[in-house]
Amino acid sequence: MLMFAMSLMLAFSQAENVQASGDAPDTRATWLWNPWMFVEDEAAVLSFLEQKNVNKVYIQIDRDVPKNTYRSFVTQAHARGIAVFALDGAPSWVAPKGYTNQNRLMDWLGNYQSGSTDPARFDGIHLDVEPYLYSGWNSKRAATVKSYQSLLQRAAASSLQLNLPLEADMPFWFDEIPYQNTFGSGLLAEWVIANTDGVTLMAYRDSAPMIIDIVKNEIAMAEKYGKQVVVGVETGITDEGSTITFAEEGEAFMNGQLDKVAAHYSAYPSYEGIAIHHVGSWMTLKP
């Protein structure tokens, strides 16, 4: 822990010495969980993403949606300067043999990519597994953590074969989850950052000071490994507390807080930008 604290201080002191180059982190991402939205009205979804200056979208893979429908959307998104990552995952993926669900995703992606021209191909893979929602997280924490690590290791091997970067969603509090197993020992947040190409932090709070505080460890960890972090916020209505989401405050307030987060971390190479969860709730967020 002492070594991590020292590396944290070093990363922050280095960032303070970086002169602003004028190239602010510009990733503005979002999740699109319901691909039937663009099945029904592709133009409306693309127009919304353009209007909100989104340049990266994670879209759910639903094998009931025809591949050609995905190809059309990805092609049109690329024409608008929007990167598209294939999104999938579920807590059950860390269950015994749950990895077969991930295998099906990778098989689908392999077939999709090989059958598509460059403009229609995905730019990466984005996993949202959330192992803490699996029953074993409370009853068999160590085994569940190890299963999650094994799953990401498998995903990394598959993404390498597909020549696609691998990203993962991660809660901000994984920096409090220790592990000690065949993968070594340490904090789960650092392991995930080290073993993926990028993470999106679910930093679900509704004020800049809180967001800045809860992501600082991950920003420092990413500095250590030369990786990047996207800071995600919530817009949906939730029963988890009033400080979790911007649903009450609205979009103008949210954008103001995100500007403050960006200003605070803009000198850190490991800060990539922000992500807004998610298209469906963002569309109905008050101004």
Legacy VTK file of the C-alpha trace (Angstrom):
# vtk DataFile Version 3.0
C-alpha trace
ASCII
DATASET POLYDATA
POINTS 287 float
0.000 0.000 0.000
2.926 2.322 0.722
4.297 1.778 -2.781
0.891 2.525 -4.296
0.570 5.700 -2.239
3.996 6.806 -3.443
3.112 6.066 -7.075
-0.150 7.982 -6.620
1.745 11.028 -5.354
4.292 10.720 -8.167
1.621 10.508 -10.867
-0.193 13.539 -9.514
2.995 15.590 -9.157
4.024 14.724 -12.714
0.624 15.793 -14.028
0.876 19.101 -12.218
4.098 19.784 -14.104
2.620 19.077 -17.521
2.023 22.253 -19.474
-1.397 22.510 -21.063
-0.995 21.738 -24.735
-4.415 22.979 -25.795
-5.430 19.438 -26.801
-8.103 18.761 -24.184
-9.340 15.197 -23.824
-12.229 15.046 -26.226
-13.860 11.643 -25.809
-17.583 12.043 -25.287
-19.075 8.572 -25.115
-22.393 6.944 -24.339
-24.010 3.521 -24.032
-26.766 2.407 -26.394
-28.340 -0.594 -24.678
-31.295 -0.974 -27.013
-30.188 -1.536 -30.621
-33.830 -1.765 -31.653
-33.807 2.014 -31.366
-31.771 2.239 -34.561
-33.619 -0.687 -36.109
-36.764 1.439 -35.856
-35.265 4.876 -36.575
-31.572 4.964 -37.416
-31.669 8.613 -38.477
-33.136 9.745 -35.148
-30.468 7.951 -33.111
-27.643 9.291 -35.263
-29.097 12.795 -35.115
-29.222 12.624 -31.311
-25.605 11.465 -31.082
-24.503 14.265 -33.400
-26.518 16.854 -31.502
-24.864 15.803 -28.229
-21.363 15.812 -29.778
-20.862 12.120 -29.059
-17.762 10.699 -30.718
-17.779 7.213 -29.207
-20.728 4.900 -28.657
-20.935 1.482 -27.021
-23.789 -0.429 -28.689
-25.350 -3.589 -27.285
-24.953 -6.700 -29.408
-28.299 -8.437 -29.840
-28.034 -11.472 -32.085
-31.689 -11.032 -33.066
-30.762 -7.783 -34.811
-29.578 -8.521 -38.367
-25.881 -7.979 -38.995
-26.690 -5.753 -41.958
-28.609 -3.439 -39.625
-25.501 -3.105 -37.469
-23.406 -2.566 -40.599
-25.620 0.299 -41.693
-25.529 1.977 -38.288
-21.775 1.562 -37.832
-21.098 2.894 -41.330
-23.309 5.927 -40.781
-21.788 6.567 -37.345
-18.281 6.437 -38.798
-19.309 8.928 -41.476
-20.150 11.293 -38.614
-16.852 10.781 -36.805
-18.284 8.458 -34.158
-16.296 5.397 -33.067
-18.432 2.328 -32.383
-17.612 -0.357 -29.816
-19.472 -3.665 -29.487
-21.070 -3.789 -26.028
-22.121 -6.874 -24.091
-21.848 -8.555 -20.713
-23.870 -9.743 -17.724
-23.185 -10.761 -14.102
-23.925 -14.383 -15.023
-20.815 -14.410 -17.193
-18.733 -15.039 -14.045
-20.798 -18.111 -13.119
-19.331 -21.572 -13.790
-19.225 -21.915 -17.584
-20.622 -18.401 -17.876
-17.710 -17.628 -20.181
-19.579 -19.467 -22.946
-21.735 -16.338 -23.285
-18.592 -14.305 -23.928
-17.420 -16.937 -26.403
-20.655 -16.471 -28.344
-20.069 -12.717 -28.439
-16.548 -13.186 -29.769
-17.731 -15.714 -32.370
-20.435 -13.294 -33.515
-17.898 -10.468 -33.722
-15.448 -12.599 -35.671
-18.101 -13.456 -38.239
-19.319 -9.869 -38.356
-15.882 -8.334 -38.835
-14.800 -10.813 -41.500
-18.038 -10.273 -43.403
-17.861 -6.470 -43.287
-15.962 -3.794 -45.162
-13.809 -1.349 -43.193
-16.470 1.375 -42.798
-18.875 -1.131 -41.216
-16.436 -2.771 -38.806
-16.481 -2.185 -35.069
-13.644 -0.182 -33.552
-13.401 -2.195 -30.345
-15.029 -4.381 -27.699
-16.626 -2.956 -24.559
-17.569 -5.339 -21.733
-20.055 -4.571 -18.982
-20.036 -7.634 -16.712
-20.618 -6.172 -13.215
-19.605 -9.301 -11.240
-20.755 -7.740 -7.959
-24.358 -8.329 -9.075
-23.718 -12.080 -9.291
-24.861 -14.064 -6.240
-21.381 -15.438 -5.636
-19.987 -11.944 -5.004
-21.295 -12.051 -1.441
-21.126 -15.783 -0.753
-17.876 -16.625 -2.565
-16.128 -13.299 -3.148
-12.605 -14.612 -3.807
-13.787 -17.213 -6.308
-16.027 -14.709 -8.075
-13.234 -12.153 -8.357
-10.946 -14.812 -9.822
-13.650 -15.891 -12.267
-14.012 -12.274 -13.379
-10.272 -11.990 -13.902
-10.265 -15.222 -15.912
-13.121 -13.907 -18.024
-11.246 -10.697 -18.844
-8.117 -12.701 -19.608
-10.097 -14.776 -22.101
-11.572 -11.594 -23.565
-8.114 -10.084 -23.977
-6.952 -13.143 -25.919
-10.030 -13.017 -28.154
-9.728 -9.281 -28.765
-6.099 -9.786 -29.765
-7.165 -12.373 -32.347
-9.816 -9.982 -33.637
-7.307 -7.110 -33.675
-9.665 -4.979 -31.592
-8.976 -3.037 -28.381
-10.693 -4.344 -25.253
-12.405 -2.006 -22.818
-14.401 -2.677 -19.664
-16.855 -0.841 -17.464
-15.763 -0.712 -13.840
-17.232 0.803 -10.658
-15.076 3.409 -8.948
-14.882 1.295 -5.786
-12.925 -1.594 -7.324
-9.903 0.189 -5.837
-11.146 -1.143 -2.476
-11.438 -4.780 -3.599
-8.307 -6.860 -2.907
-7.421 -10.118 -4.626
-4.862 -12.814 -3.877
-4.882 -15.775 -6.223
-3.053 -17.232 -9.213
-3.173 -13.789 -10.852
-1.049 -12.410 -8.013
-2.210 -10.001 -5.354
-3.299 -6.389 -5.274
-6.363 -4.270 -5.941
-8.908 -5.344 -8.522
-9.116 -1.878 -10.094
-5.406 -1.881 -10.865
-5.590 -5.410 -12.280
-8.467 -4.515 -14.616
-6.691 -1.372 -15.805
-3.461 -3.296 -16.402
-5.179 -6.103 -18.326
-7.468 -4.132 -20.633
-6.832 -1.395 -23.180
-9.092 1.062 -21.396
-11.782 1.349 -18.747
-14.900 3.420 -18.333
-15.431 4.207 -14.668
-18.969 4.187 -13.375
-18.360 7.309 -11.305
-22.027 7.802 -10.628
-22.195 10.991 -8.587
-23.862 14.318 -9.357
-21.202 16.888 -8.475
-17.741 17.605 -9.838
-15.963 17.487 -6.438
-17.341 14.024 -5.697
-16.539 12.708 -9.178
-13.019 14.138 -9.091
-12.395 12.494 -5.737
-13.707 8.997 -6.477
-11.735 8.572 -9.730
-8.355 9.879 -8.548
-6.922 6.456 -7.693
-7.866 4.994 -11.070
-6.428 7.996 -12.908
-3.130 7.392 -11.103
-3.230 3.647 -11.777
-3.830 4.270 -15.468
-0.850 6.663 -15.526
1.295 3.837 -14.173
0.324 1.485 -17.012
0.078 4.002 -19.825
-3.659 3.406 -20.119
-6.646 5.749 -20.299
-9.801 6.183 -18.248
-13.185 7.482 -19.351
-15.281 8.910 -16.510
-18.921 7.848 -16.709
-21.960 9.523 -15.136
-25.616 8.556 -14.778
-28.722 10.295 -16.142
-31.361 7.691 -15.348
-33.792 7.719 -12.447
-32.516 5.478 -9.645
-33.575 4.398 -6.176
-29.960 4.253 -5.001
-29.915 7.834 -3.729
-30.213 11.409 -4.965
-26.453 11.891 -5.398
-26.097 9.056 -7.943
-27.673 10.651 -11.007
-28.161 13.947 -12.810
-31.821 13.077 -13.427
-32.984 15.694 -10.924
-30.566 18.471 -11.914
-30.802 18.156 -15.698
-28.415 18.401 -18.625
-27.142 21.968 -18.289
-26.055 21.354 -14.710
-24.502 18.011 -15.687
-22.485 19.572 -18.498
-21.215 22.243 -16.126
-20.026 19.618 -13.653
-18.398 17.553 -16.398
-16.563 20.645 -17.629
-15.114 21.017 -14.125
-14.025 17.366 -14.079
-12.358 17.798 -17.475
-10.615 20.982 -16.357
-9.269 19.235 -13.267
-7.880 16.203 -15.111
-7.036 17.676 -18.518
-3.297 17.591 -17.813
-3.336 13.860 -17.078
-2.561 11.686 -20.114
-4.589 8.899 -18.492
-7.790 10.967 -18.549
-9.539 10.283 -21.858
-12.868 12.006 -21.390
-16.414 11.393 -20.230
-19.266 8.980 -20.886
-22.957 9.581 -20.273
-25.183 6.676 -19.274
-27.211 6.110 -21.374
-28.860 7.071 -24.688
-32.362 6.109 -23.550
-32.368 8.151 -20.331
-30.251 10.950 -21.826
-32.921 11.483 -24.478
-35.493 12.232 -21.771
-33.192 14.176 -19.427
-34.553 17.623 -18.669
-32.579 20.560 -20.131
LINES 1 288
287 0 1 2 3 4 5 6 7 8 9 10 11 12 13 14 15 16 17 18 19 20 21 22 23 24 25 26 27 28 29 30 31 32 33 34 35 36 37 38 39 40 41 42 43 44 45 46 47 48 49 50 51 52 53 54 55 56 57 58 59 60 61 62 63 64 65 66 67 68 69 70 71 72 73 74 75 76 77 78 79 80 81 82 83 84 85 86 87 88 89 90 91 92 93 94 95 96 97 98 99 100 101 102 103 104 105 106 107 108 109 110 111 112 113 114 115 116 117 118 119 120 121 122 123 124 125 126 127 128 129 130 131 132 133 134 135 136 137 138 139 140 141 142 143 144 145 146 147 148 149 150 151 152 153 154 155 156 157 158 159 160 161 162 163 164 165 166 167 168 169 170 171 172 173 174 175 176 177 178 179 180 181 182 183 184 185 186 187 188 189 190 191 192 193 194 195 196 197 198 199 200 201 202 203 204 205 206 207 208 209 210 211 212 213 214 215 216 217 218 219 220 221 222 223 224 225 226 227 228 229 230 231 232 233 234 235 236 237 238 239 240 241 242 243 244 245 246 247 248 249 250 251 252 253 254 255 256 257 258 259 260 261 262 263 264 265 266 267 268 269 270 271 272 273 274 275 276 277 278 279 280 281 282 283 284 285 286
